[in-house]
Amino acid sequence: MARILILGAGISGHTVARYLGKWLGRAHPITVVSPNPKWNWIPSNIWVGVGEMTEKQVTFPLAPIYKKLGVDFRQARAISIHPEGGADRTSPYVTVEYTDPARVGQTETLEYDYLVNATGPKLNFGATPGLGPEGGHSLSVCTPSHALEANAHLQEMIAAMKAGATKTFVVGTGHGMCTCQGAAFEYIYNIDHSLREAGVRDKAKLVWISNEYELGDFGMGGVHIKRGGYVTNGKVFAESMMVERGIGWVTRAHVTKVEPGKIHYELLDGSFHEMDFDFAMLIPPFAGVPLQAFDKSGADITPQIFAPNGFMKVDADYAVKPYEDWGPEDWPKTYQTPGYKNIFAVGIAFAPPHLISKPMKSTNGTPINPTPPRTGMPSAAIGKAVAMSIRDMIQGAAGPTHTASLAEIGAACVASTGSDIFKGTAATMTVFPVVPDYDTYPEYGRDMDLTFGEVGLAGHWMKYILHHVFIYQAKLRPGWSLLPD
């Protein structure tokens, strides 16, 4: 009997749990620990943020799903990992603190034979003074509650514009080291669509602000795509969408501070600027959740297991070297933690070995460059590969049997630009591989037969269908395992 402990129930953690539950049945106990009682299909938070969906449509309770699967669910957050056990026990264990209202604040130790860190990101609003909806002066769509608050403010803006006021909307990244530009990119187009539907687009100024060197970078070092039978780059693709909708943009920007109605930012050239706003939705930078690690004697080994940003080290090359010397082989394949063959990190929880976009600093020494994306489709692919490896190791394999390097897998993104079933559109983009490989694909670093982008109504229908498909799958409805991840 092997005990499997999964920390986190987002896209990657839930993927590990559902596949191991299916493959191992009840012969091997599986426990999932998550501070949140509900699963959230995060890509659709965008629609909650413009009032097109409710919180109930993008979430569901986890406990009943795991009960059906035979998985033990604990509403708690992990505090510390003890991979060698302790002075009074030989089994490795994790200390958790309950967030369940019935046991809030209580701690417990959970032993394991295999541990999967799928804790996801800490939304690091504190990295920029005044950033975020919780004590700050900007909004967010990172969680359902944040998205509901953003929509409430949006509706206030629309009401004021209908009464004759003009308003400035600023959407983008709230720090020079942000990732997840895609969520903000999609949100600004949904705001544009909502304002047009309300008949007040002429009273609104929309501005995109980003840490990307050029539009369309998305933390992937830019991308060339096939569109309409010809090859174009992500910059032209993204700029054309902005121009068509009358959206202005500021790139190469690090937001230094957010005050009520005013954004302060630094550009790559070292200059400092201010921008007034009435409505600002700025994505925060990500950090690892605050987890500590201790050896058998109780000594702190956190720096050995976690990178300084809090993400867990895995089978990647973390050596410091020039950008020109980085390669696809540096990226992790099995997501196994060095030194502990029974620990894996999946999704956002693993530490990337380096940036994909070129590292840049302003003339003042401020880093301004996107960090690597690893959400959505890649998270699910990584989770499934790790689940297969753990299954095989339990059945006798000497080590991980499956891989999912970002240099060997692709990603698909469907970004809606309005949710009306007849008038809405979406930008559909696929990239393969996520990390460019110029040895295999010398011209563009990616397979151009699998890297393309289009904008149209069909893309919106696809996103709407995928919303229901992935929630159906996550709820373990009949035939769920036959659906693509």
VOMARBA-472063 format. One record per residue (C-alpha): residue number from 1; residue in one letter; x, y, z. Coordinates in steps of 0.1 Angstrom, whole numbers, plus 2048, in hexadecimal, padded with zeros to 3 digits. Each point is the difference from the previous one (the first is absolute). Layout:
N
> NUM A X Y Z
...
***
This chain:
485
> 1 M 800 800 800
> 2 A 80D 822 7F6
> 3 R 7F3 821 80F
> 4 I 7FE 81D 7E7
> 5 L 7FD 823 80D
> 6 I 7F7 81D 7E8
> 7 L 804 824 80B
> 8 G 7E8 815 7EC
> 9 A 7E1 7FA 7EB
> 10 G 804 818 7E3
> 11 I 803 7F4 7DC
> 12 S 820 7EC 805
> 13 G 7F9 7F2 823
> 14 H 7DC 7F6 7F6
> 15 T 80E 7EF 7E1
> 16 V 818 7EB 815
> 17 A 7E4 7F7 819
> 18 R 7E6 7F6 7E6
> 19 Y 817 7EA 7EC
> 20 L 810 7EF 81E
> 21 G 7DE 7FB 80E
> 22 K 7F5 7EF 7E0
> 23 W 81F 7EB 7FB
> 24 L 807 7F6 824
> 25 G 7DD 7FD 80E
> 26 R 7FE 7FD 826
> 27 A 81E 7E9 803
> 28 H 817 81D 806
> 29 P 7F3 81D 816
> 30 I 800 822 7EF
> 31 T 7FD 820 813
> 32 V 7FB 823 7F1
> 33 V 807 81F 815
> 34 S 7F3 821 7F5
> 35 P 7F7 820 813
> 36 N 7E3 806 7E9
> 37 P 7E1 7EB 801
> 38 K 7F7 806 7DC
> 39 W 811 7F9 7DE
> 40 N 802 81E 7E9
> 41 W 802 7FF 7DA
> 42 I 816 81F 801
> 43 P 7FF 809 7DA
> 44 S 7DB 808 803
> 45 N 806 818 81D
> 46 I 803 81A 7E4
> 47 W 7DC 7FC 7F8
> 48 V 7F6 804 825
> 49 G 814 820 7FF
> 50 V 7E9 80F 7E6
> 51 G 7DF 7F1 80E
> 52 E 7FC 7E6 7E5
> 53 M 803 7E3 818
> 54 T 7F9 7FA 825
> 55 E 818 7F2 81A
> 56 K 7EB 7E0 800
> 57 Q 806 7FB 7DB
> 58 V 826 7FF 805
> 59 T 803 7ED 820
> 60 F 7F4 7E0 811
> 61 P 806 7F0 823
> 62 L 81D 7E8 800
> 63 A 7F6 7E9 81E
> 64 P 7E3 7EE 7EE
> 65 I 815 7FA 7E1
> 66 Y 81D 7F1 814
> 67 K 7E8 7EB 815
> 68 K 7F3 7F0 7E0
> 69 L 824 7F9 7F6
> 70 G 80A 7F2 822
> 71 V 818 81D 806
> 72 D 804 80F 823
> 73 F 7FB 826 7FD
> 74 R 80E 817 81B
> 75 Q 7F8 825 7FF
> 76 A 821 80C 80D
> 77 R 820 811 7F6
> 78 A 822 7F0 802
> 79 I 819 810 817
> 80 S 81F 7EA 7FF
> 81 I 80F 7E1 7EF
> 82 H 814 7E7 813
> 83 P 80E 7E9 7E5
> 84 E 815 7EB 818
> 85 G 7E7 7FD 81B
> 86 G 808 80C 823
> 87 A 811 7F7 820
> 88 D 7E2 7EC 80B
> 89 R 7F6 7F0 7DE
> 90 T 80F 7F1 7E1
> 91 S 7E6 808 7E6
> 92 P 801 822 7EE
> 93 Y 7E4 817 808
> 94 V 7F1 822 7FA
> 95 T 7F2 817 81B
> 96 V 7DF 811 7F6
> 97 E 7EA 81B 80F
> 98 Y 7DB 7FD 7FB
> 99 T 7EC 81B 7EF
> 100 D 7E0 7EC 803
> 101 P 7E8 815 816
> 102 A 7FA 7E1 816
> 103 R 825 7FC 808
> 104 V 80F 822 7F7
> 105 G 823 806 80E
> 106 Q 805 7DC 80B
> 107 T 820 7EF 7F4
> 108 E 806 7DB 7F6
> 109 T 81C 7EB 7F1
> 110 L 7F8 7EB 7E2
> 111 E 819 7E4 7F6
> 112 Y 807 7F7 7DC
> 113 D 813 7E9 7EA
> 114 Y 7FC 817 7E1
> 115 L 7FC 825 803
> 116 V 7F4 817 7E3
> 117 N 804 825 805
> 118 A 7E4 811 7EC
> 119 T 7FC 81E 817
> 120 G 800 819 7E3
> 121 P 809 824 804
> 122 K 7FE 819 81C
> 123 L 7F1 81F 7F1
> 124 N 81B 818 80A
> 125 F 7EE 821 800
> 126 G 818 80C 81B
> 127 A 81C 802 7E7
> 128 T 7F2 821 7F3
> 129 P 7F3 81A 81A
> 130 G 7DB 806 7FC
> 131 L 7FB 7E3 7E8
> 132 G 7E1 7EA 803
> 133 P 7DC 801 80D
> 134 E 809 7F6 824
> 135 G 80D 820 80F
> 136 G 80C 80D 7DE
> 137 H 7F2 817 7E5
> 138 S 7FD 7E8 7E2
> 139 L 7EA 7E3 7F7
> 140 S 807 7DC 7F7
> 141 V 7EF 7E2 7EE
> 142 C 817 7E6 80F
> 143 T 7E4 7F1 816
> 144 P 7DA 7FF 7FD
> 145 S 7FC 818 81D
> 146 H 819 818 7F0
> 147 A 7EE 7FD 7DF
> 148 L 7DE 807 810
> 149 E 80F 820 810
> 150 A 80F 80A 7DE
> 151 N 7DE 7FD 7EF
> 152 A 7EF 814 81B
> 153 H 818 81C 7F9
> 154 L 7FC 7FC 7DB
> 155 Q 7DA 804 803
> 156 E 805 81F 814
> 157 M 816 80E 7E4
> 158 I 7E6 7F7 7E6
> 159 A 7E4 811 814
> 160 A 815 820 803
> 161 M 808 800 7DB
> 162 K 7DC 7FC 7F7
> 163 A 7FA 81F 815
> 164 G 81A 813 7EB
> 165 A 821 7FA 812
> 166 T 820 7F6 7EF
> 167 K 816 7E5 80F
> 168 T 823 7F2 7FC
> 169 F 805 7DA 803
> 170 V 824 7F2 805
> 171 V 805 7DB 7FE
> 172 G 821 7EB 800
> 173 T 81C 7F6 817
> 174 G 807 80F 822
> 175 H 825 7F9 802
> 176 G 81F 7FC 7EA
> 177 M 802 7DB 807
> 178 C 7DC 7F5 7FA
> 179 T 7F5 7E2 7ED
> 180 C 7DC 7F7 7F4
> 181 Q 7FE 81E 7E8
> 182 G 7E6 7EB 7EE
> 183 A 7E5 804 81B
> 184 A 803 826 7FF
> 185 F 803 800 7DA
> 186 E 7DE 7EE 7FE
> 187 Y 7F0 816 81A
> 188 I 807 821 7EF
> 189 Y 7EE 7F3 7E1
> 190 N 7E2 7F4 814
> 191 I 7FE 823 810
> 192 D 801 80F 7DD
> 193 H 7E4 7E9 7F5
> 194 S 7EB 808 81F
> 195 L 804 825 7FB
> 196 R 7F5 7FC 7DC
> 197 E 7E2 7EC 80A
> 198 A 7F7 81B 819
> 199 G 803 81B 7E5
> 200 V 81B 813 813
> 201 R 820 7F6 7EF
> 202 D 804 824 7F3
> 203 K 802 80C 824
> 204 A 81C 7E9 80A
> 205 K 826 800 7FB
> 206 L 80F 7DD 802
> 207 V 826 7FC 807
> 208 W 814 7E0 801
> 209 I 820 801 817
> 210 S 818 7E3 7FF
> 211 N 823 7F5 80A
> 212 E 804 7F0 7DD
> 213 Y 81B 80D 7EA
> 214 E 7E7 800 7E3
> 215 L 7DC 7F7 7FE
> 216 G 7FA 7DB 7FB
> 217 D 81E 7F5 814
> 218 F 7EB 7EE 81B
> 219 G 81F 7F5 813
> 220 M 809 7E8 7E3
> 221 G 81A 816 7F0
> 222 G 7E7 80A 7E6
> 223 V 7F2 7E9 7E6
> 224 H 7FB 7FD 7DA
> 225 I 7DF 7F1 7F6
> 226 K 7EE 7F6 7E0
> 227 R 7E2 815 7FA
> 228 G 7EB 7FE 7E0
> 229 G 81B 7EC 7EF
> 230 Y 81D 817 807
> 231 V 819 804 81C
> 232 T 7FE 81E 817
> 233 N 80E 808 822
> 234 G 7EE 804 821
> 235 K 807 825 801
> 236 V 7ED 807 7DF
> 237 F 7E4 7E8 80B
> 238 A 7FC 811 822
> 239 E 804 824 7F3
> 240 S 7E6 7FB 7E4
> 241 M 7E7 7F5 81A
> 242 M 807 81E 816
> 243 V 7FE 818 7E2
> 244 E 7E0 7F2 7F3
> 245 R 7EF 806 822
> 246 G 810 822 807
> 247 I 814 7F4 81E
> 248 G 821 812 808
> 249 W 81E 7EE 810
> 250 V 81F 805 815
> 251 T 81A 7E4 7FF
> 252 R 822 7FB 812
> 253 A 7F0 80D 820
> 254 H 804 7F8 824
> 255 V 7E5 80D 816
> 256 T 811 80E 81F
> 257 K 7E2 80C 814
> 258 V 7DA 803 7FD
> 259 E 7EF 81D 811
> 260 P 7DA 808 7FF
> 261 G 7FA 809 7DC
> 262 K 825 801 7F7
> 263 I 81A 7E6 7F3
> 264 H 825 807 803
> 265 Y 817 7EC 7E9
> 266 E 823 7FD 7F4
> 267 L 80A 7F9 7DC
> 268 L 81D 7EB 7F4
> 269 D 812 820 7F5
> 270 G 801 80A 825
> 271 S 7E5 81C 7FE
> 272 F 7E4 803 819
> 273 H 7DC 808 7F7
> 274 E 7DD 803 80F
> 275 M 7DE 7F6 7F1
> 276 D 7DE 80A 80D
> 277 F 7E4 7E7 801
> 278 D 7DD 7FB 80B
> 279 F 801 7DA 7FE
> 280 A 820 7EB 801
> 281 M 803 7DA 7FF
> 282 L 824 7F6 804
> 283 I 80D 7DC 803
> 284 P 818 7FB 81D
> 285 P 821 7ED 7FE
> 286 F 800 7DC 80C
> 287 A 815 7F1 81C
> 288 G 800 7DE 810
> 289 V 7EA 7FA 81D
> 290 P 812 803 822
> 291 L 80B 7DD 806
> 292 Q 81E 7F5 815
> 293 A 813 7DF 800
> 294 F 813 7EF 81C
> 295 D 817 7E2 802
> 296 K 7FD 7E3 81A
> 297 S 813 814 81A
> 298 G 7E9 81E 7FC
> 299 A 81A 815 7ED
> 300 D 7F2 818 7E6
> 301 I 807 7F3 7DD
> 302 T 7E8 818 7EE
> 303 P 81B 80F 7E9
> 304 Q 809 7DD 7F4
> 305 I 7DD 7F7 7F5
> 306 F 7F2 822 7F6
> 307 A 80D 81C 7EA
> 308 P 802 823 810
> 309 N 7DF 809 7F0
> 310 G 7EF 7E4 813
> 311 F 7FB 7E8 7E3
> 312 M 80C 7DC 804
> 313 K 820 7F4 7EE
> 314 V 7FC 7E3 7E9
> 315 D 815 7EE 7E6
> 316 A 80B 820 7EE
> 317 D 821 810 7FA
> 318 Y 801 81D 818
> 319 A 824 80A 7F8
> 320 V 805 825 7FA
> 321 K 80C 807 7DD
> 322 P 7FC 819 7E4
> 323 Y 7DE 802 7EE
> 324 E 811 7F5 7E0
> 325 D 80A 7DF 810
> 326 W 7DE 7F7 80C
> 327 G 7EF 7E3 7EE
> 328 P 7E1 7EB 7FF
> 329 E 814 7E4 812
> 330 D 801 816 81F
> 331 W 7DB 7FC 807
> 332 P 7F2 7E5 817
> 333 K 7F2 7E0 7F1
> 334 T 7F4 7EA 81D
> 335 Y 7FA 81B 81B
> 336 Q 811 7EA 81A
> 337 T 811 813 81C
> 338 P 826 7FA 802
> 339 G 809 7EC 81F
> 340 Y 7DD 7F3 807
> 341 K 7F4 7E8 7E5
> 342 N 7DD 7FF 80F
> 343 I 7F9 825 7FD
> 344 F 7F3 812 7E1
> 345 A 7F6 823 7F8
> 346 V 7E6 808 7E5
> 347 G 7F0 81E 7F0
> 348 I 80A 822 80C
> 349 A 810 7F0 820
> 350 F 820 7F6 7EE
> 351 A 81D 818 7FC
> 352 P 808 809 7DC
> 353 P 826 7FE 7FA
> 354 H 800 822 7EE
> 355 L 7EB 819 7EC
> 356 I 7F4 7F8 7DD
> 357 S 7FF 825 7F6
> 358 K 822 811 800
> 359 P 809 80E 822
> 360 M 801 825 801
> 361 K 806 81C 819
> 362 S 7F9 825 7FF
> 363 T 81D 818 801
> 364 N 7F8 802 825
> 365 G 806 7DB 804
> 366 T 7DB 7F6 803
> 367 P 7F7 7DF 7F0
> 368 I 7E4 805 7E6
> 369 N 7F8 7DF 7EE
> 370 P 7E4 7E7 801
> 371 T 805 7E0 814
> 372 P 7F8 7DE 7EF
> 373 P 7DB 7F6 7FD
> 374 R 7F7 7DD 80C
> 375 T 7DA 801 806
> 376 G 7E3 7EF 7EE
> 377 M 808 7E5 7E7
> 378 P 825 7FC 80A
> 379 S 7F6 7FC 825
> 380 A 7E8 7E4 7F7
> 381 A 81A 7EF 7EA
> 382 I 819 801 81C
> 383 G 7E7 7F4 819
> 384 K 7F6 7E2 7EB
> 385 A 825 7F7 7F8
> 386 V 808 800 826
> 387 A 7E1 7EC 808
> 388 M 80B 7E5 7E6
> 389 S 823 800 80F
> 390 I 7F4 7FB 824
> 391 R 7E8 7E5 7F5
> 392 D 81C 7ED 7EF
> 393 M 818 805 81D
> 394 I 7E7 7F2 818
> 395 Q 7FD 7E2 7E8
> 396 G 826 7FA 800
> 397 A 810 819 7E9
> 398 A 822 80C 80C
> 399 G 7F9 825 7F8
> 400 P 7EA 818 7ED
> 401 T 7F3 7F1 7DF
> 402 H 7F0 81E 7EF
> 403 T 80B 823 7F7
> 404 A 7F0 821 7F8
> 405 S 81C 819 7FA
> 406 L 7F3 822 7F5
> 407 A 81A 7FD 7E4
> 408 E 7EE 7E1 7F3
> 409 I 7DB 809 805
> 410 G 7EA 81B 7F3
> 411 A 7E5 817 80D
> 412 A 7DF 80D 7F2
> 413 C 7F0 821 80A
> 414 V 7DD 80B 7F8
> 415 A 7FC 824 80B
> 416 S 7DD 80E 7FC
> 417 T 7FB 823 7F5
> 418 G 7DB 801 809
> 419 S 7E8 7E5 80B
> 420 D 7E0 806 7EC
> 421 I 7F9 7DF 7ED
> 422 F 7F9 813 7DF
> 423 K 816 81F 803
> 424 G 81C 7F4 817
> 425 T 822 7F5 7F2
> 426 A 820 7F0 80D
> 427 A 824 800 7F8
> 428 T 80B 7DB 7FC
> 429 M 825 7F9 802
> 430 T 814 7E0 803
> 431 V 826 7FE 806
> 432 F 816 7E2 7FD
> 433 P 816 7FD 813
> 434 V 7FC 819 81D
> 435 V 825 803 804
> 436 P 810 808 7DE
> 437 D 817 7E6 7F1
> 438 Y 816 80F 7E5
> 439 D 814 7E0 7FB
> 440 T 7E1 7ED 7F5
> 441 Y 7EE 81E 7F0
> 442 P 81C 817 7F5
> 443 E 7EB 81B 7EF
> 444 Y 7E7 809 81B
> 445 G 808 7E9 81D
> 446 R 7DE 7F0 7FD
> 447 D 7ED 7E8 7EA
> 448 M 7ED 817 7E9
> 449 D 7E7 7E4 7F6
> 450 L 7F5 800 825
> 451 T 805 825 808
> 452 F 7E4 817 7F2
> 453 G 7E7 81A 80A
> 454 E 7DE 80D 7F4
> 455 V 7E5 818 80C
> 456 G 7DB 7F9 7FA
> 457 L 7DE 7F5 80D
> 458 A 809 7DB 7FD
> 459 G 81B 806 81A
> 460 H 7E7 80E 818
> 461 W 7E9 7E1 7FB
> 462 M 81F 7EA 807
> 463 K 808 812 820
> 464 Y 7DC 7FE 80C
> 465 I 7FF 7DA 7F8
> 466 L 821 7FA 811
> 467 H 7F3 812 81F
> 468 H 7E5 7E5 803
> 469 V 816 7E3 7F5
> 470 F 81B 807 81A
> 471 I 7E8 805 81C
> 472 Y 7EE 7DF 7F5
> 473 Q 821 7EF 801
> 474 A 80B 80F 821
> 475 K 7DF 7F4 810
> 476 L 808 7DD 7F5
> 477 R 7E1 7FC 7EB
> 478 P 7FC 7E0 7EB
> 479 G 81C 7FC 7E7
> 480 W 815 81C 80F
> 481 S 821 7EE 7FA
> 482 L 7F9 7FE 7DB
> 483 L 800 826 7FD
> 484 P 820 813 7F8
> 485 D 811 811 81D
***
